[in-house]
Amino acid sequence: MVVKTFRGLLADGGQDRIRLSTIKGKVGYKIVKFQIFPNQPGQQTVESTVTVWKTDQSPVSAASITVNFTDSDLLAAAFYSKTATAADAVSNVVVFDQEIFNQDIFIAHVDTNGTQPGNYYLELEVIPLDDAGAEYTTLKDMRQS
């Protein structure tokens, strides 16, 4: 199994584009691991929501990032919450790991309690696609966007 990894630091209201699309679309991907981590552990109160999407989520804000598991553009969601003075961290991650895509994806971050940045780590399994699989996946991704 070939795995590609990506990591980054997103500002509050920030978004990263992970460039995956190819000319023929014969390479598919699925998420095998998604993790988030605060920028200043133990120093700040934080309530981060980080989401992975098939489509651009600009502009990113607390009002624009809602987690709805019936949204076919949503690939993964993670939530991390902690106060600065207590050891009460809560973390939840949900990955739709059977979802195969072959276009660019977007990772968005919102801190609903403040303006703290957040880290993410993403592992994608590389899946070779035949002509029919590439066409199906590309059309499915285009239809959803």
KAKAQUI-V467189 format. One record per pair of residues at least 24 apart in sequence whose ideal C-beta (glycine too) atoms are under 6 Angstrom apart, sorted by the first residue. I is the first residue (numbers start at 1). J is the second residue. D is the distance in whole Angstrom. If there is no record, write none. Layout:
i,j,d
I,J,D
I,J,D
This chain:
i,j,d
1,125,6
2,126,4
3,123,5
3,125,6
4,124,5
5,123,5
6,122,5
7,121,5
8,120,6
9,117,5
9,119,5
10,109,4
10,118,6
11,117,5
12,111,4
12,115,4
13,60,5
13,61,6
14,109,5
15,57,6
15,60,5
15,106,6
15,108,5
16,107,5
17,104,6
17,106,6
18,105,5
19,104,5
20,104,5
21,103,5
21,104,5
25,102,5
25,134,4
25,138,4
26,129,5
26,134,5
28,100,5
28,102,5
28,127,4
28,129,5
28,137,6
29,101,6
29,124,4
30,100,5
30,125,5
31,75,6
31,76,5
31,95,5
31,97,6
32,123,5
32,125,5
33,123,4
34,76,5
34,93,6
34,95,5
34,122,5
35,121,5
36,78,4
36,80,5
36,118,6
36,120,5
37,119,4
39,116,6
39,117,5
44,84,6
44,116,5
45,83,5
45,84,5
45,113,6
46,82,6
46,111,6
46,116,5
47,81,5
47,112,5
47,113,4
48,80,5
48,111,5
48,118,4
49,79,5
49,110,5
50,78,5
50,109,5
50,118,6
50,120,5
51,77,5
51,108,5
52,76,4
52,105,6
52,107,5
53,106,5
54,101,6
54,141,6
54,144,6
55,145,5
56,106,5
57,106,6
57,108,5
60,108,5
62,110,5
62,112,5
65,108,6
65,110,5
72,144,5
73,144,6
75,99,6
100,137,6
101,141,6
102,137,5
103,141,4
